Amino acid sequence: MSPQPRVESINGPPTQSQRLSLAADRARIAVIKAKILELERENDLLQDRLDAYTYPVLNLPNELVSEIFIHFLPVYPDPPPIIGRASPNVLGQVCRKWREITFQTPALWRAIALSLRNGKRLD
């Protein structure tokens, strides 16, 4: 872009060079605006594709998802912790559907391990 003219040099009429510079700047701005519009259209198309995509795992029947969740647990009688990465609570944090399934699957909550402050465990 052209540098801003100093105040004391503005008193005269614009020169041909200044007019050409202004026209060139406007043309560059028009090209950039067109590119922005093109990118926004591409972005909208990509967003529409993402919004329309359905994740196959979300289409599984609740009973099957529940069975998969049960296999996430340690083998009985070892109880999972109530908090942490091995907790059934983690499954319910993925999405609303999974949260509903975890709460509707009693086998996930058959036993849990609680750690007391003194380091003893309650099973």
N, C-alpha and C positions, 0 to 999 in steps of 0.2 A: 504494500500500500504506500501511497505517497505520504511524505511527512507533512504534518500540519504547517500551513504558512504562518509566518509570524504576524502579529497584529499590525505592525507598521507597514507590512507589504500588502495588506488587503485593500487599501484605499483605491487602487486603480481597478479597472474592469478585469475580469478573469482572462488569462492568456489562453491561446489555443492549446498550449501544452497542458494547462490545468484542466481545460475542458476534456481533452483526450484522456488524461489521467482519471478523471471522474468517470468517464464512460467505461474505461477499462475496469475500474473498480466495481462498477455496477454490473458489468458482464460477469466478472468473477463471482460476485455475490449471487447472481442468478444461477450460475453453474453449481455453486455450493448448495443453494436452496433446493435445486432439482435433485441433487445427490441425496440430501437429507430426506426429501419426499420418497425417493426410491428406497432408501434404507428403512424408512418407517413402514412402507408397504411390505418389504421383505420381512421385517420384524413382526408385523401383524399376521402375515401368512404362517410364519413359524409358530407364533403364539396360538393361532387357530389349530395347527396340527397338534401341538402339545395338549391343548385343551380337549381335543377330540380323542386323543390316545387313551385307551383303557388298559391298565396294567392287568395282565392275565391272572395274576395271583388274587386280584380283587374280585374276580369273577368265580372263584372257587366256592363251592357250597360251604356254609358255616361249619357243618359237621366235619368236613375234611380239614378245614383250617384248624378246627379245635383238636383234631387228632394229631396234626403236625405239631401244634403247640404242646401237647402232652409229651411228645417225644423230645421236646426241648428240655424238659426237666431231667434232673439226675434220677438215676434208677432208685426206686423205692427200696428201702426205707430212708435213704439219704434225702433230707428235705432241702429244697432250694432256699436261699436267703430271701428275706422280705424286701431287701433293697440291694442294688448292685446289678451288674450285667447278667448275672445268672438268675435274677428274680423274674417271676412271671409278670411283674409290673412292667418290665421293659417291653414285652410284647404289646401291652396295651398302650404304649406311648407312640406307636407307629402311626396309627390313624384311628378315626372314630370307630370304624367297623371292627378293627382288631381289639379295641378297648371293650366294645360290647361283647365280642366273642370270649375274651379272657374272663370277663365277669360272669358269663353264662356257662363257663366250663368249670364245674366244681372240682374236677380232678386236678386242676392247676393249684388248687388251694387246700388239697387234702392234708398237707403238712408244710409248715414253713419253719425256718430256723430264725430265732431271735437272739441277738447277742446282747447280753447285759453289760453294763458299764464295767463290772469287775472281771469281764472276760469269760464268764461262764455262759454256756449255751442252753437255751430252752428248746427242746424238740417236741 
